[in-house]
Amino acid sequence: MKTKLMTLTAILTTINVVLSTFVTIPIGPIKALPIQHFINVISAVFLGPWYGLAQALLSSSIRNLLGIGTIFAFPGSMIGVLLASLLYKYSRKLYMASIGEIIGTGIIGSLVCLPIAWLLGLGEMAFWPLFISFFTSSLIGAIVSYMILTAFEKRGILKKLKNDI
């Protein structure tokens, strides 16, 4: 069981890092990456909170090491996947995972990034770009993942995949 979860975590991390090199929306010092949010919702459904957090941490770390991410990726992605995972875990509703990602990253994550913005000398001017980019990016990623997961659920693929893990 743990081997499958670790393997899926590694695969989702790899997909996240690779696709994030192609799908990036730069907004000042922030890079909006809808792929991160897409993968976060997928992780919430298949991996749960702890492996989901590992995926977000690994993805953010690798993207930063490669120069395609920013320090803002850590709190945003990790809070988003944690809230998405917990809401999905206790509700078993796909839309709750998507809502968790949007609230976790788009709202809470952008607020948690404000102290980092202050330390970088960006001050109050960073709030709206952070909020808009995090919210928009998480909204896009959450909607796309919800549509795909819902299609999988209707065809019985989601249940089969979850049973294999």
Backbone bond lengths (Angstrom), bond angles and torsions (degrees), N, CA, C in turn:
res aa  C-N    CA-C-N  psi(-1)  N-CA   C-N-CA  omega(-1)  CA-C   N-CA-C  phi
1 M - - - 1.459 - - 1.526 110.82 -
2 K 1.339 117.22 -50.51 1.458 119.95 -178.70 1.523 111.41 -64.62
3 T 1.323 117.21 -35.39 1.465 120.29 179.53 1.523 110.48 -63.39
4 K 1.326 117.12 -41.78 1.461 120.49 178.88 1.527 110.96 -65.83
5 L 1.336 116.81 -40.82 1.464 119.97 178.80 1.532 111.59 -65.64
6 M 1.328 116.12 -41.80 1.471 119.16 178.68 1.527 110.80 -66.05
7 T 1.325 116.55 -39.79 1.461 120.54 178.79 1.522 110.97 -64.44
8 L 1.329 116.99 -45.22 1.461 120.55 178.68 1.534 110.67 -64.50
9 T 1.325 117.08 -37.37 1.468 121.02 176.07 1.525 110.04 -60.05
10 A 1.320 116.72 -45.08 1.466 120.92 179.12 1.525 111.58 -64.81
11 I 1.315 117.18 -40.95 1.468 121.05 179.85 1.528 110.47 -65.07
12 L 1.333 117.19 -46.46 1.467 120.49 179.53 1.533 111.31 -64.84
13 T 1.319 116.73 -36.51 1.469 120.52 176.46 1.526 110.06 -63.07
14 T 1.321 116.50 -44.48 1.464 121.30 179.88 1.526 111.13 -63.27
15 I 1.326 116.75 -46.68 1.464 120.49 178.48 1.523 109.96 -59.13
16 N 1.321 115.88 -43.72 1.457 121.72 -179.69 1.536 111.25 -59.57
17 V 1.307 116.65 -50.55 1.471 120.48 -177.22 1.523 110.89 -65.03
18 V 1.322 117.13 -45.27 1.471 120.16 -177.51 1.529 110.98 -65.17
19 L 1.331 117.53 -50.35 1.462 119.57 -177.94 1.529 112.34 -68.37
20 S 1.326 117.15 -27.86 1.471 119.79 178.81 1.524 112.45 -68.00
21 T 1.322 117.15 -19.28 1.465 118.85 176.31 1.527 111.25 -72.14
22 F 1.332 116.34 -23.40 1.456 120.83 -178.16 1.530 113.30 -99.23
23 V 1.321 116.95 -30.70 1.462 121.49 -175.78 1.528 108.69 -113.93
24 T 1.323 116.14 87.16 1.457 122.60 -179.07 1.519 108.86 -132.23
25 I 1.338 115.22 135.01 1.460 120.59 177.31 1.523 107.72 -116.98
26 P 1.350 118.15 97.83 1.466 119.63 -178.62 1.529 111.77 -75.70
27 I 1.329 115.27 129.75 1.461 121.74 176.42 1.524 106.35 -132.75
28 G 1.316 116.38 92.77 1.461 120.36 -177.29 1.521 110.58 60.19
29 P 1.347 117.77 -128.03 1.466 120.45 -178.96 1.524 113.16 -80.47
30 I 1.325 117.12 -0.95 1.452 122.38 -176.73 1.523 108.93 -105.79
31 K 1.327 115.26 142.82 1.456 120.43 173.23 1.523 107.25 -117.31
32 A 1.316 116.77 110.77 1.458 121.18 178.36 1.526 108.49 -79.02
33 L 1.313 115.90 127.08 1.461 121.59 -176.92 1.529 110.33 -126.82
34 P 1.330 118.07 90.44 1.464 119.76 -178.69 1.533 113.26 -60.40
35 I 1.333 117.14 -24.13 1.466 120.21 178.50 1.524 110.12 -62.36
36 Q 1.341 117.55 -38.21 1.470 120.53 178.37 1.523 110.87 -57.32
37 H 1.304 116.34 -42.59 1.461 120.62 -176.96 1.523 111.40 -74.19
38 F 1.311 115.79 -35.35 1.460 121.36 173.66 1.529 109.59 -59.36
39 I 1.321 116.49 -49.85 1.468 121.92 -179.81 1.527 110.73 -66.71
40 N 1.335 117.63 -35.16 1.468 120.02 178.79 1.522 111.53 -60.66
41 V 1.318 117.51 -42.65 1.471 120.01 -179.75 1.533 109.69 -68.90
42 I 1.316 117.01 -40.88 1.470 120.73 176.14 1.532 109.27 -59.88
43 S 1.337 116.77 -44.11 1.466 121.52 178.48 1.522 111.47 -63.38
44 A 1.315 116.88 -40.23 1.466 120.78 179.58 1.524 110.50 -59.22
45 V 1.311 116.52 -41.07 1.467 121.15 -176.62 1.528 111.45 -76.40
46 F 1.314 117.75 -42.41 1.465 120.40 -173.78 1.527 114.47 -95.13
47 L 1.323 117.96 -31.13 1.466 120.57 -172.80 1.523 114.59 -103.99
48 G 1.318 116.57 -31.50 1.455 119.36 -175.26 1.523 111.51 88.04
49 P 1.334 116.24 -177.54 1.469 119.72 -170.83 1.530 115.18 -66.17
50 W 1.318 119.38 -43.22 1.467 119.48 -171.56 1.521 112.16 -76.68
51 Y 1.308 117.94 -46.37 1.459 119.81 176.59 1.532 110.45 -70.02
52 G 1.326 116.82 -31.51 1.467 120.53 173.99 1.524 111.18 -61.82
53 L 1.340 116.19 -43.57 1.472 120.24 175.88 1.524 111.10 -61.87
54 A 1.327 116.12 -40.43 1.472 119.65 178.41 1.524 110.45 -61.72
55 Q 1.329 116.52 -42.59 1.468 120.77 178.37 1.520 110.62 -60.46
56 A 1.336 117.22 -46.50 1.466 120.62 -178.80 1.530 111.21 -64.64
57 L 1.324 116.85 -42.24 1.469 120.93 178.79 1.526 111.20 -64.05
58 L 1.327 116.43 -46.94 1.470 120.16 179.35 1.529 111.40 -63.41
59 S 1.323 116.58 -44.98 1.461 120.57 -179.13 1.530 110.84 -61.35
60 S 1.319 116.58 -47.21 1.473 120.73 179.84 1.517 111.07 -63.36
61 S 1.320 116.85 -41.48 1.469 120.90 -179.62 1.520 111.44 -64.13
62 I 1.315 116.50 -47.68 1.471 120.31 -178.55 1.527 110.45 -64.94
63 R 1.338 117.12 -44.00 1.468 119.75 179.10 1.528 110.95 -61.41
64 N 1.316 117.64 -38.76 1.457 120.32 177.99 1.525 111.14 -68.25
65 L 1.317 117.76 -40.84 1.466 120.89 177.63 1.529 111.74 -63.51
66 L 1.338 116.94 -32.75 1.462 121.42 178.96 1.527 113.17 -85.23
67 G 1.339 116.52 -7.34 1.459 120.49 179.33 1.514 114.34 81.19
68 I 1.333 116.84 16.69 1.468 119.45 179.21 1.522 111.60 -109.86
69 G 1.321 116.62 11.06 1.456 121.32 178.79 1.514 109.98 -134.96
70 T 1.314 116.13 176.31 1.462 120.98 176.47 1.527 108.93 -131.08
71 I 1.304 115.69 170.01 1.460 120.92 179.73 1.519 111.60 -62.64
72 F 1.322 116.92 -23.31 1.466 121.12 179.53 1.532 112.01 -67.15
73 A 1.328 117.31 -15.54 1.466 120.82 -178.76 1.522 112.07 -66.61
74 F 1.323 117.33 -32.64 1.468 119.48 -174.21 1.524 113.57 -63.52
75 P 1.325 119.06 -60.62 1.472 116.51 -177.74 1.527 112.85 -66.22
76 G 1.312 117.04 -38.43 1.459 119.70 -178.13 1.513 112.89 -61.25
77 S 1.318 116.36 -53.42 1.465 119.51 -175.98 1.526 112.08 -69.75
78 M 1.316 117.12 -37.34 1.457 119.59 -175.59 1.533 112.38 -73.18
79 I 1.312 117.05 -39.54 1.470 119.74 176.98 1.530 109.35 -67.86
80 G 1.322 116.28 -40.81 1.461 120.72 179.79 1.516 112.81 -60.34
81 V 1.319 117.35 -49.45 1.465 119.65 -177.77 1.527 110.70 -69.17
82 L 1.316 117.72 -33.87 1.467 119.69 178.80 1.529 111.06 -65.48
83 L 1.318 116.85 -48.32 1.462 119.91 179.87 1.537 111.11 -65.95
84 A 1.320 116.72 -41.31 1.469 120.61 177.70 1.528 110.53 -60.62
85 S 1.315 116.73 -43.66 1.464 121.19 -179.60 1.520 112.15 -64.64
86 L 1.317 115.99 -44.94 1.469 119.43 -178.45 1.518 111.68 -67.01
87 L 1.332 117.00 -42.64 1.460 119.26 178.25 1.522 111.32 -64.03
88 Y 1.332 116.73 -40.02 1.468 119.10 178.36 1.529 110.99 -68.97
89 K 1.322 116.44 -41.92 1.464 121.21 -177.98 1.526 111.38 -57.99
90 Y 1.322 116.94 -41.73 1.465 120.08 -175.57 1.529 114.35 -91.90
91 S 1.322 117.91 -15.48 1.467 119.62 179.20 1.529 112.69 -108.31
92 R 1.323 117.26 -28.08 1.465 123.62 -173.96 1.524 112.23 59.27
93 K 1.331 116.14 29.75 1.466 122.41 178.53 1.531 107.91 -114.55
94 L 1.323 116.23 128.84 1.460 120.69 -179.41 1.525 112.00 -61.74
95 Y 1.320 116.39 -39.20 1.462 118.46 -178.63 1.527 111.77 -64.28
96 M 1.338 117.09 -27.23 1.467 119.41 178.19 1.526 111.17 -69.93
97 A 1.315 117.53 -33.15 1.468 120.14 175.59 1.527 109.54 -64.77
98 S 1.325 116.42 -42.37 1.467 120.34 178.99 1.523 111.64 -65.99
99 I 1.321 116.64 -43.14 1.467 120.22 178.31 1.530 110.09 -63.84
100 G 1.326 116.27 -40.07 1.467 120.40 177.71 1.514 112.12 -60.10
101 E 1.322 116.75 -40.22 1.469 120.79 178.19 1.525 110.68 -65.64
102 I 1.304 117.32 -43.60 1.465 120.78 -178.37 1.529 110.78 -66.08
103 I 1.308 117.16 -45.82 1.470 120.09 179.46 1.527 110.52 -69.96
104 G 1.335 116.04 -44.64 1.467 120.45 -177.58 1.505 113.79 -63.14
105 T 1.317 116.80 -46.29 1.461 120.51 -179.39 1.517 111.54 -89.42
106 G 1.332 115.35 -51.74 1.460 120.34 -172.64 1.511 114.27 -64.22
107 I 1.317 117.05 -35.83 1.465 119.50 -176.90 1.529 110.99 -108.12
108 I 1.338 116.90 -62.44 1.469 119.86 -176.39 1.529 110.97 -65.48
109 G 1.337 116.84 -45.97 1.468 120.57 -179.56 1.516 112.97 -59.13
110 S 1.330 116.61 -41.57 1.468 118.93 179.82 1.529 110.88 -66.66
111 L 1.328 117.60 -35.07 1.467 120.60 177.43 1.533 111.63 -69.76
112 V 1.325 116.43 -39.39 1.463 120.36 179.31 1.530 111.26 -67.12
113 C 1.310 117.21 -25.66 1.476 121.22 179.16 1.530 113.06 -75.93
114 L 1.317 117.70 -14.35 1.468 119.99 -178.42 1.529 113.57 -58.89
115 P 1.334 120.20 -44.30 1.470 118.18 176.75 1.531 113.06 -60.47
116 I 1.325 116.30 -34.47 1.472 119.75 177.01 1.524 109.38 -65.24
117 A 1.325 116.14 -42.22 1.475 120.57 178.14 1.525 110.58 -61.13
118 W 1.317 116.94 -40.20 1.471 120.23 177.70 1.525 110.57 -62.92
119 L 1.336 116.76 -43.75 1.472 120.31 179.52 1.521 111.60 -63.34
120 L 1.314 116.92 -30.67 1.471 120.97 178.82 1.528 112.36 -84.49
121 G 1.339 116.46 0.39 1.456 121.05 178.04 1.518 114.09 81.65
122 L 1.317 117.03 17.21 1.464 120.09 -179.19 1.527 112.10 -88.58
123 G 1.326 116.41 -21.19 1.458 121.71 175.10 1.510 114.77 56.63
124 E 1.326 115.42 -150.27 1.465 122.14 -175.89 1.523 113.17 -66.63
125 M 1.322 116.08 -25.39 1.468 118.54 -178.03 1.527 112.59 -64.07
126 A 1.326 117.44 -14.19 1.464 120.59 -177.85 1.525 113.15 -82.64
127 F 1.333 118.02 -17.86 1.464 118.54 -173.11 1.522 112.83 -59.56
128 W 1.319 117.99 -54.59 1.468 119.33 -174.98 1.517 113.05 -65.42
129 P 1.344 119.88 -43.00 1.475 117.28 175.13 1.530 112.51 -61.67
130 L 1.342 117.13 -39.68 1.459 120.18 177.50 1.528 110.90 -62.22
131 F 1.307 115.38 -50.94 1.462 120.05 -177.07 1.528 111.10 -61.75
132 I 1.316 116.73 -48.91 1.472 120.32 -177.52 1.527 111.41 -63.06
133 S 1.332 116.84 -45.25 1.466 118.79 -178.35 1.523 111.61 -69.08
134 F 1.340 118.00 -43.35 1.459 120.51 179.44 1.526 110.85 -65.15
135 F 1.314 116.56 -44.25 1.462 120.11 -177.37 1.527 110.93 -66.32
136 T 1.321 116.31 -47.47 1.464 120.54 -179.19 1.519 111.25 -63.59
137 S 1.315 116.07 -46.22 1.451 121.22 -179.08 1.529 111.37 -62.96
138 S 1.339 116.68 -44.98 1.463 119.47 -179.78 1.529 111.22 -68.66
139 L 1.315 117.09 -35.24 1.460 121.13 178.09 1.535 110.63 -63.04
140 I 1.327 116.64 -47.18 1.471 120.99 179.32 1.526 110.58 -61.40
141 G 1.328 116.82 -51.26 1.463 120.76 -178.99 1.517 113.24 -61.68
142 A 1.343 116.28 -40.69 1.467 120.57 -179.25 1.524 111.52 -67.94
143 I 1.315 117.23 -39.36 1.467 120.61 179.83 1.529 110.50 -66.51
144 V 1.317 117.01 -45.82 1.470 120.37 -179.19 1.529 110.28 -63.07
145 S 1.322 117.23 -45.45 1.471 119.40 179.93 1.526 111.18 -65.16
146 Y 1.327 117.10 -38.33 1.466 120.34 178.15 1.528 110.54 -62.23
147 M 1.316 116.92 -43.45 1.464 120.27 179.70 1.536 111.17 -62.54
148 I 1.305 116.90 -43.21 1.469 120.70 -179.76 1.528 110.71 -67.95
149 L 1.330 116.82 -46.45 1.463 120.14 -179.76 1.529 112.03 -64.04
150 T 1.333 116.70 -37.68 1.464 120.63 177.64 1.531 110.46 -64.90
151 A 1.323 117.14 -41.28 1.471 120.43 177.15 1.528 110.23 -63.24
152 F 1.327 117.29 -40.92 1.469 121.27 176.93 1.532 110.61 -63.42
153 E 1.318 116.23 -41.29 1.460 120.94 -179.09 1.533 111.02 -63.86
154 K 1.325 117.08 -43.57 1.469 121.25 -179.59 1.523 112.40 -62.90
155 R 1.310 116.51 -30.69 1.463 121.09 -178.37 1.532 112.73 -93.68
156 G 1.330 117.59 0.80 1.462 121.30 179.93 1.512 113.88 80.13
157 I 1.314 117.36 2.75 1.466 121.49 -177.94 1.519 110.57 -72.20
158 L 1.319 117.73 -38.20 1.463 122.24 -177.67 1.521 110.53 -60.11
159 K 1.318 117.06 -47.17 1.455 121.90 -179.07 1.523 110.80 -62.98
160 K 1.327 116.34 -42.69 1.454 120.77 178.93 1.526 111.53 -62.90
161 L 1.325 116.51 -45.04 1.461 120.45 179.21 1.524 111.66 -62.74
162 K 1.317 116.29 -43.40 1.458 120.48 -179.81 1.533 111.08 -65.55
163 N 1.326 117.21 -35.53 1.469 120.31 177.54 1.517 111.41 -68.23
164 D 1.323 117.31 -32.23 1.474 121.11 179.25 1.522 111.84 -70.20
165 I 1.330 115.69 -24.98 1.469 119.22 -178.98 1.506 107.66 -87.11
